[in-house]
Amino acid sequence: MHTVVVGTTGVTASDVLAVARGGARVELSDEAVSALAAAREIVEALAAKPEPVYGVSTGFGALATRHISPELRAQLQRNIVRSHAAGMGPHVEREVVRALMFLRLKTVCSGRTGVRPSVAQTMADILNAGITPVVHEFGSLGCSGDLAPLSHCALTLMGEGEAEGPDGTIRPAGELLAAHGIEPVELREKEGLALLNGTDGMLGMLVMALADLDTLYKSADITAALSLEALLGTDRVLAPELHAIRPHPGQGASAANMLAVLKGSELTGHHQDDAPRVQDAYSVRCAPQVAGAGRDTMTHARLVADRELASAVDNPVVLPDGRVESNGNFHGAPVAYVLDFLAIAAADLGSITERRTDRLLDKNRSHGLPPFLADDAGVDSGLMIAQYTQAALVSEMKRLAVPASADSIPSSAMQEDHVSMGWSAARKLRTAVDNLTRIVAIELYAATRAIELRTGLTPAPASQAAISAARAAGVAGPGPDRFLSPDLAAADAFVRGGHLVEAVEPVTGPLA
């Protein structure tokens, strides 16, 4: 099994995906263990002094003015975890919780939190055992960290609350730890706070969304090319010299992808035939500009994610010179903004995708295709309601594009008076990515059927490869009306699994 070693300088997006989705084992580097021990010595020295230090010998948030006596400090750390584990709503997905835990461990191993090496090792042990704390949908405002979600994880570390075992069964966390020979942690000064104070949930969801969108944008370039081909459009608008004079990198990449898919097609370039038109509609002609803008948005989001993956997010932090200082690095604004930005880009890609599908189904705009791509229009409805489903998904995407980060609800008696709502931005982006996959799948379903209804002209080799692979995967072709939902589900699985990209790349070469 793949192993990810966590050091003091952060982790990579590939590390997050390996642990969250691939079940990779986690190990602590010797450097990390040494850094943990050194920072812990500083915290213990401060704890022994009579002067109050935030998070070490004081309360938290609006209660930070109270100095806590040594005999109550262990109780203080337990209490912050128990009281902050106040999430409600549906359970969050396993991969999100694993990313959340792993990224918190990343910050702990930086040596900036003052957590003991034994606590970090227990975090790794829980991940390696396949134990997943039960985390709920609601409870984070994206400031002072993803507090409630991280608290539910810390509760499992203490052997309390509920967790999901490797078999998927939810049991008391203490039972699961015991079954895997893991001793619960007894938290000491600062450790409870250090386990809760990070942007780990929203960051983990950003990393996974970027991975999904990378495949999805390639898939959307392919389906846009298939629709252009099915509509007898022109590929001349994809010429590299046209995109070079407006040099947005994403736009050039999308145009190149579409051109590669269309290479060798006999269907393109017939826009001047029976029903002459000077230009294709925007949804066809401007596909690279819209998808490309989304790609450039992803590039910016990756930059933010990479910076955050290299960060140590905690409050207070142990600095290299031995000072323990309060700070505001736990504020989720940088991550929240790009999560919202990606939801906007995804909504626009979904919108232009649906417009191409609608064009394929309209006999007045499809340039010779049967109404709704039906076998016997009137007796058969064809893909009429598939487009309804796509339209409903697009409408939902527009609602999900409303920024969460533009909102703020003050909390903690106005001590935490401006929050990021980054967790909420991440949760809605997950739904947006899920919906966008379905929207692209419906365009694939319609475009492949439309191409097969064009007789006498041969589609591009890459298009033929996509159609053959889709049919082999259970995405059915033209014919009389049938129960459509299973067909659409097969198309969704085909796109979601990256199989559309896999089908064309042997012909086109690697897509950008």
Salt bridges, closest charged atoms under 4 A:
GLU44 OE2 - ARG40 NE 3.26
GLU93 OE1 - ARG427 NH1 2.88
GLU93 OE1 - ARG430 NE 3.60
GLU95 OE1 - ARG21 NE 2.86
GLU95 OE2 - ARG430 NH2 2.99
GLU137 OE1 - ARG427 NH2 2.94
GLU160 OE2 - ARG82 NH2 2.74
GLU175 OE1 - ARG171 NE 3.56
GLU189 OE1 - ARG40 NH2 3.52
GLU189 OE2 - ARG73 NH1 3.91
GLU191 OE2 - ARG40 NH1 3.88
GLU191 OE2 - ARG116 NE 2.69
ASP200 OD2 - ARG104 NH1 2.98
ASP212 OD2 - ARG21 NH2 2.91
ASP214 OD2 - LYS218 NZ 3.64
ASP214 OD1 - ARG302 NH2 3.49
ASP221 OD2 - ARG295 NH2 2.80
ASP273 OD2 - HIS270 ND1 2.66
ASP280 OD1 - ARG277 NE 3.12
ASP314 OD1 - ARG104 NH2 3.82
ASP314 OD2 - LYS190 NZ 2.68
ASP321 OD2 - ARG323 NE 2.77
GLU325 OE2 - ARG323 NH1 3.19
ASP340 OD1 - LYS428 NZ 2.96
GLU354 OE2 - ARG355 NH2 2.74
ASP358 OD2 - ARG355 NH1 3.42
ASP358 OD2 - ARG365 NH2 2.35
ASP362 OD2 - ARG365 NE 2.78
GLU396 OE1 - ARG399 NH2 2.68
ASP434 OD2 - ARG438 NH2 3.19
ASP434 OD1 - ARG496 NH1 2.46
GLU443 OE2 - ARG356 NE 2.66
GLU452 OE1 - ARG471 NH2 2.80
ASP487 OD2 - ARG482 NE 2.71
ASP492 OD1 - ARG496 NH2 2.83
GLU502 OE1 - HIS499 ND1 3.05
